[in-house]
Amino acid sequence: MVKPIKLKHLPSTLRENKRYLALLIPDRNKADEIINSAILSFLGTLGYAKAGPQIIKIEQKGSRTYCILSINREHVNNVRAALALSKHQIICKGVSGTLLKLKRFVK
């Protein structure tokens, strides 16, 4: 019987460092489509892949819809520029290194 190979975990120094963006978006139902198309049209396919955006959470607070987006640390400025220049009204409320500290931007 062949033993399965156990893969080792990456050390923390080799993992990607993430930053979290608090975004104010116009439409909850199309949030994924709006954000992905804005980043893809500005950065292109390669830039999109390097930034690695992932939607963590979408929540409704009163009449506002907030979205928490996770991206690679090195591409924060590029993604913020892509969202600011999109035709949809996406507002970046703040950037943080942890989800706990990001809560101060989502009020």
C-alpha positions as CSV (number, residue, x, y, z in Angstrom):
1,M,0.0,0.0,0.0
2,V,1.3,3.4,-1.0
3,K,1.4,6.1,1.7
4,P,-0.1,9.5,0.7
5,I,2.4,12.4,0.6
6,K,1.7,15.0,3.3
7,L,2.1,18.5,2.0
8,K,3.7,21.0,4.4
9,H,2.2,24.4,5.2
10,L,3.8,27.5,3.9
11,P,5.7,29.5,6.6
12,S,4.1,32.8,7.4
13,T,7.0,34.7,5.8
14,L,6.1,33.2,2.4
15,R,2.3,33.7,2.5
16,E,0.7,36.6,0.7
17,N,0.0,39.6,3.0
18,K,-3.6,40.7,2.7
19,R,-5.3,44.1,3.2
20,Y,-9.0,44.6,3.7
21,L,-11.0,47.4,2.0
22,A,-14.4,48.7,3.3
23,L,-16.4,49.7,0.3
24,L,-19.7,51.5,0.0
25,I,-21.5,50.1,-3.1
26,P,-24.8,51.1,-4.8
27,D,-26.4,47.7,-5.4
28,R,-26.2,44.6,-3.1
29,N,-27.4,42.2,-5.7
30,K,-24.8,43.0,-8.3
31,A,-21.9,43.7,-5.9
32,D,-19.7,40.9,-7.2
33,E,-20.2,41.8,-10.8
34,I,-19.7,45.6,-10.2
35,I,-16.4,45.1,-8.3
36,N,-14.9,42.5,-10.5
37,S,-15.7,44.3,-13.7
38,A,-14.2,47.6,-12.3
39,I,-10.9,46.0,-11.3
40,L,-10.7,43.8,-14.5
41,S,-11.3,46.8,-16.8
42,F,-8.6,48.9,-15.1
43,L,-5.9,46.4,-14.3
44,G,-6.5,43.8,-17.0
45,T,-6.3,40.0,-16.5
46,L,-2.8,39.8,-15.2
47,G,-3.2,42.7,-12.7
48,Y,-6.5,41.2,-11.5
49,A,-4.7,37.9,-10.9
50,K,-1.9,39.5,-9.0
51,A,-4.3,41.6,-6.8
52,G,-6.4,38.5,-6.1
53,P,-9.6,40.2,-4.9
54,Q,-12.0,38.2,-2.8
55,I,-15.3,39.5,-1.4
56,I,-15.4,38.6,2.3
57,K,-18.7,40.0,3.4
58,I,-21.6,42.1,2.1
59,E,-23.8,43.7,4.7
60,Q,-26.7,46.2,4.8
61,K,-26.6,48.9,7.5
62,G,-29.7,51.1,7.2
63,S,-29.9,52.4,3.6
64,R,-26.2,51.7,2.9
65,T,-24.6,48.6,1.5
66,Y,-21.1,47.8,2.7
67,C,-18.7,45.3,1.2
68,I,-15.5,44.0,2.6
69,L,-12.9,43.1,0.0
70,S,-9.6,41.3,0.5
71,I,-6.7,42.0,-1.8
72,N,-2.9,41.5,-1.9
73,R,-1.0,44.1,0.0
74,E,1.2,45.3,-2.9
75,H,-1.8,46.2,-5.1
76,V,-3.9,48.3,-2.7
77,N,-3.3,51.6,-4.6
78,N,-4.1,50.0,-8.0
79,V,-7.4,48.5,-6.8
80,R,-8.4,51.7,-5.1
81,A,-7.8,53.6,-8.3
82,A,-9.7,51.1,-10.3
83,L,-12.7,51.4,-8.0
84,A,-12.6,55.2,-7.9
85,L,-12.5,55.4,-11.7
86,S,-15.3,52.9,-12.4
87,K,-18.6,54.2,-13.8
88,H,-20.4,52.8,-10.7
89,Q,-20.4,54.8,-7.5
90,I,-18.0,52.7,-5.4
91,I,-16.6,54.6,-2.4
92,C,-13.6,53.2,-0.5
93,K,-14.3,54.0,3.1
94,G,-11.0,52.7,4.5
95,V,-8.2,50.1,4.4
96,S,-6.9,48.0,7.2
97,G,-4.7,45.0,7.8
98,T,-7.2,43.2,10.1
99,L,-10.9,42.6,9.9
100,L,-11.3,43.7,13.5
101,K,-9.9,47.2,12.8
102,L,-11.9,47.5,9.6
103,K,-15.1,47.6,11.6
104,R,-14.5,51.2,12.5
105,F,-15.1,52.2,8.8
106,V,-18.4,50.2,8.6
107,K,-20.9,52.3,10.6
